[in-house]
Amino acid sequence: MDDFTRFGDGRAFSVRVTPKAVRNLVELDSDGIADLRVRVTVVPEGGKANAAVQGLLARALGVAKSRLELVRGATSRDKVFRVRD
C-alpha cells in the first residue's frame, strides 16, 4: 500500500466502479483514470453496490472491512476509499 496517497490516519486510493458486471473483479486501472478498477455484479440501488465494492476491496487488500472507508463518491462510479492505519 505504499503507492497510495497519505490521507489523514490512513492511505487513500481512487476506484472506478462498474456495477451490474458479469463477475466480481478487482484490477489495476490501465486507463490511468483511477488506481483500481472494480467490477461488481450488484445493481447500484440503496448502497448495495458500494457495500459490495467495500467487501471486495477489503478481501483483495487483505484488510478488515471496518478499516476501509468511502471518502468520496457515494453516488458516482469514481470513488475514493481510505484504508485506516
LOPA-7281 format. One record per residue: x, y, z of N, C-alpha, C in turn; chain; residue number from 1; residue in three letters. Coordinates in steps of 0.02 Angstrom, whole numbers, m for minus. Atoms other than C-alpha are relative to their C-alpha. Layout:
residues N
+--------+--------+--------+--------+--------+--------+--------+--------+--------+---+-----+-----+
:    n_x :    n_y :    n_z :   ca_x :   ca_y :   ca_z :    c_x :    c_y :    c_z : c :   k :   r :
+--------+--------+--------+--------+--------+--------+--------+--------+--------+---+-----+-----+
:      X :      Y :      Z :      X :      Y :      Z :      X :      Y :      Z : A : NUM : ALA :
...
+--------+--------+--------+--------+--------+--------+--------+--------+--------+---+-----+-----+
end
This chain:
residues 85
+--------+--------+--------+--------+--------+--------+--------+--------+--------+---+-----+-----+
:    n_x :    n_y :    n_z :   ca_x :   ca_y :   ca_z :    c_x :    c_y :    c_z : c :   k :   r :
+--------+--------+--------+--------+--------+--------+--------+--------+--------+---+-----+-----+
:     40 :    m60 :      0 :      0 :      0 :      0 :     42 :     63 :      0 : A :   1 : MET :
:    m43 :    m59 :      0 :    148 :    116 :    m15 :    m14 :     48 :    m57 : A :   2 : ASP :
:     14 :    m43 :     58 :     89 :    182 :   m184 :    m61 :     45 :     10 : A :   3 : ASP :
:     60 :    m39 :    m12 :    m72 :    253 :   m111 :     18 :     66 :     34 : A :   4 : PHE :
:    m11 :    m66 :    m27 :    m86 :    435 :    m59 :    m14 :      2 :     75 : A :   5 : THR :
:     11 :     m9 :    m72 :    m67 :    478 :    125 :    m60 :     45 :     10 : A :   6 : ARG :
:     62 :    m38 :    m11 :   m236 :    541 :    190 :    m20 :     m9 :     73 : A :   7 : PHE :
:     18 :      3 :    m71 :   m265 :    581 :    374 :     38 :    m57 :     34 : A :   8 : GLY :
:    m31 :     56 :    m36 :   m233 :    424 :    476 :     m1 :    m64 :    m42 : A :   9 : ASP :
:     m1 :     59 :     43 :   m225 :    309 :    326 :     27 :     16 :    m69 : A :  10 : GLY :
:    m20 :    m10 :     70 :   m195 :    293 :    140 :    m62 :     m1 :    m44 : A :  11 : ARG :
:     58 :     m5 :     44 :   m318 :    344 :      4 :     18 :    m23 :    m70 : A :  12 : ALA :
:     m9 :     21 :     69 :   m340 :    274 :   m170 :    m66 :      8 :    m38 : A :  13 : PHE :
:     59 :    m11 :     41 :   m459 :    304 :   m314 :    m22 :    m66 :    m32 : A :  14 : SER :
:     30 :     60 :     27 :   m576 :    172 :   m383 :    m52 :     19 :    m52 : A :  15 : VAL :
:     53 :     m8 :     50 :   m680 :    166 :   m542 :    m42 :    m64 :      4 : A :  16 : ARG :
:     45 :     57 :    m12 :   m832 :     53 :   m514 :    m45 :    m12 :    m60 : A :  17 : VAL :
:     49 :     21 :     51 :   m934 :    m43 :   m642 :    m50 :    m46 :     33 : A :  18 : THR :
:     52 :     43 :    m29 :  m1097 :   m106 :   m567 :    m32 :    m43 :    m54 : A :  19 : PRO :
:     35 :     46 :     45 :  m1203 :   m244 :   m646 :     47 :    m35 :    m48 : A :  20 : LYS :
:    m50 :     35 :     42 :  m1047 :   m331 :   m712 :    m16 :    m75 :     m2 : A :  21 : ALA :
:     10 :     72 :      6 :  m1040 :   m512 :   m764 :     30 :    m37 :     59 : A :  22 : VAL :
:    m32 :     31 :    m58 :   m922 :   m555 :   m620 :     33 :     52 :     44 : A :  23 : ARG :
:    m36 :    m44 :    m46 :   m840 :   m477 :   m468 :     74 :     m3 :    m15 : A :  24 : ASN :
:    m70 :     m2 :     19 :   m663 :   m419 :   m504 :     32 :     65 :     25 : A :  25 : LEU :
:    m40 :    m58 :    m18 :   m529 :   m301 :   m437 :     63 :     m4 :    m42 : A :  26 : VAL :
:    m60 :     m1 :     42 :   m389 :   m249 :   m556 :     30 :     70 :     m2 : A :  27 : GLU :
:    m31 :    m66 :     10 :   m265 :   m109 :   m586 :    m32 :     33 :    m60 : A :  28 : LEU :
:     31 :    m36 :     55 :   m337 :     26 :   m698 :     52 :     18 :    m52 : A :  29 : ASP :
:    m49 :    m12 :     53 :   m240 :     26 :   m860 :    m12 :     66 :    m37 : A :  30 : SER :
:     15 :    m64 :     33 :   m327 :    185 :   m922 :     29 :     60 :     36 : A :  31 : ASP :
:    m28 :    m56 :    m38 :   m248 :    292 :   m786 :    m52 :     46 :     30 : A :  32 : GLY :
:     54 :    m41 :    m29 :   m418 :    360 :   m731 :     m1 :     m7 :     76 : A :  33 : ILE :
:      2 :     13 :    m72 :   m407 :    279 :   m559 :     58 :    m47 :     17 : A :  34 : ALA :
:    m51 :     48 :    m21 :   m287 :    173 :   m457 :    m23 :    m72 :    m13 : A :  35 : ASP :
:     28 :     67 :      8 :   m402 :     21 :   m462 :    m66 :      4 :    m38 : A :  36 : LEU :
:     65 :      7 :     33 :   m550 :    m36 :   m566 :    m34 :    m59 :     33 : A :  37 : ARG :
:     37 :     52 :    m34 :   m683 :   m137 :   m476 :    m65 :    m13 :    m37 : A :  38 : VAL :
:     63 :     20 :     32 :   m824 :   m233 :   m559 :    m39 :    m42 :     50 : A :  39 : ARG :
:     44 :     38 :    m46 :   m970 :   m296 :   m454 :    m64 :    m19 :    m37 : A :  40 : VAL :
:     61 :     25 :     32 :  m1123 :   m396 :   m503 :    m63 :     33 :     27 : A :  41 : THR :
:     57 :    m31 :    m35 :  m1237 :   m297 :   m387 :    m23 :     63 :    m37 : A :  42 : VAL :
:     28 :    m61 :     30 :  m1354 :   m160 :   m450 :     12 :     58 :     47 : A :  43 : VAL :
:    m13 :    m59 :    m43 :  m1322 :     18 :   m387 :    m63 :     28 :     30 : A :  44 : PRO :
:     61 :    m23 :    m33 :  m1476 :     33 :   m277 :     10 :     m2 :     76 : A :  45 : GLU :
:     m2 :     m3 :    m73 :  m1480 :     89 :    m96 :     67 :    m17 :     32 : A :  46 : GLY :
:    m66 :     12 :    m29 :  m1293 :     75 :    m70 :     24 :    m72 :     m5 : A :  47 : GLY :
:    m20 :     70 :      6 :  m1287 :   m110 :   m115 :     66 :     m8 :    m38 : A :  48 : LYS :
:    m62 :      5 :     38 :  m1151 :    m86 :   m245 :     59 :     26 :     40 : A :  49 : ALA :
:    m54 :    m26 :    m42 :  m1047 :     20 :   m126 :     22 :    m51 :     52 : A :  50 : ASN :
:    m16 :     51 :    m50 :  m1058 :   m116 :      7 :     37 :    m58 :    m33 : A :  51 : ALA :
:    m34 :     55 :     35 :  m1008 :   m248 :   m121 :     71 :     20 :    m19 : A :  52 : ALA :
:    m67 :    m24 :     17 :   m860 :   m142 :   m178 :     44 :      0 :     61 : A :  53 : VAL :
:    m39 :     m2 :    m62 :   m803 :   m116 :      1 :     21 :    m70 :     21 : A :  54 : GLN :
:    m16 :     69 :    m18 :   m811 :   m303 :     37 :     52 :    m31 :    m47 : A :  55 : GLY :
:    m47 :     27 :     49 :   m721 :   m348 :   m123 :     70 :     31 :      7 : A :  56 : LEU :
:    m64 :    m33 :    m11 :   m584 :   m219 :    m93 :     34 :    m25 :     63 : A :  57 : LEU :
:    m28 :     24 :    m64 :   m561 :   m275 :     87 :     32 :    m68 :     m9 : A :  58 : ALA :
:    m26 :     66 :     13 :   m538 :   m454 :     29 :     64 :      3 :    m42 : A :  59 : ARG :
:    m58 :     m5 :     45 :   m418 :   m405 :   m111 :     61 :     30 :     34 : A :  60 : ALA :
:    m55 :    m33 :    m34 :   m313 :   m293 :      2 :     21 :    m36 :     64 : A :  61 : LEU :
:    m16 :     37 :    m60 :   m316 :   m414 :    149 :     m9 :     40 :     64 : A :  62 : GLY :
:     14 :    m40 :    m60 :   m389 :   m290 :    273 :    m73 :    m11 :     21 : A :  63 : VAL :
:     69 :      5 :    m24 :   m547 :   m289 :    379 :    m43 :     54 :    m32 : A :  64 : ALA :
:     45 :    m49 :     30 :   m699 :   m202 :    304 :     m6 :     62 :     43 : A :  65 : LYS :
:      6 :    m57 :    m45 :   m704 :    m90 :    458 :     57 :     49 :     m8 : A :  66 : SER :
:    m57 :    m45 :     12 :   m533 :    m17 :    409 :     m7 :     38 :    m66 : A :  67 : ARG :
:      9 :    m30 :     66 :   m597 :     32 :    236 :    m58 :     49 :      3 : A :  68 : LEU :
:     51 :    m53 :     m4 :   m693 :    196 :    222 :     m9 :     33 :    m68 : A :  69 : GLU :
:     15 :    m37 :     61 :   m780 :    276 :     73 :      4 :     74 :     16 : A :  70 : LEU :
:    m12 :    m71 :    m14 :   m715 :    455 :     74 :    m41 :     44 :    m46 : A :  71 : VAL :
:     34 :    m43 :     49 :   m793 :    523 :    m84 :    m30 :    m43 :    m56 : A :  72 : ARG :
:     29 :     33 :     58 :   m910 :    466 :   m224 :    m54 :    m51 :     15 : A :  73 : GLY :
:     52 :     48 :    m19 :  m1055 :    377 :   m139 :    m50 :    m12 :    m57 : A :  74 : ALA :
:     49 :      8 :     54 :  m1167 :    407 :   m292 :     33 :      3 :    m69 : A :  75 : THR :
:    m37 :     m5 :     63 :  m1032 :    409 :   m426 :     38 :    m65 :    m14 : A :  76 : SER :
:    m41 :     58 :     15 :   m935 :    274 :   m517 :     73 :     11 :     20 : A :  77 : ARG :
:    m68 :    m17 :    m22 :   m774 :    365 :   m471 :     m1 :     14 :     75 : A :  78 : ASP :
:      1 :     m4 :    m73 :   m740 :    342 :   m286 :     70 :      7 :     28 : A :  79 : LYS :
:    m63 :     m1 :    m37 :   m603 :    373 :   m160 :    m11 :    m37 :     65 : A :  80 : VAL :
:      3 :     38 :    m61 :   m576 :    247 :    m22 :     63 :     13 :     40 : A :  81 : PHE :
:    m58 :     m8 :    m45 :   m461 :    259 :    129 :      6 :    m63 :     42 : A :  82 : ARG :
:    m16 :     55 :    m46 :   m378 :    117 :    223 :     30 :     31 :     61 : A :  83 : VAL :
:    m26 :    m29 :    m62 :   m355 :    170 :    403 :     58 :    m42 :     26 : A :  84 : ARG :
:    m59 :     34 :    m29 :   m188 :    129 :    486 :    m21 :    m37 :     63 : A :  85 : ASP :
+--------+--------+--------+--------+--------+--------+--------+--------+--------+---+-----+-----+
end
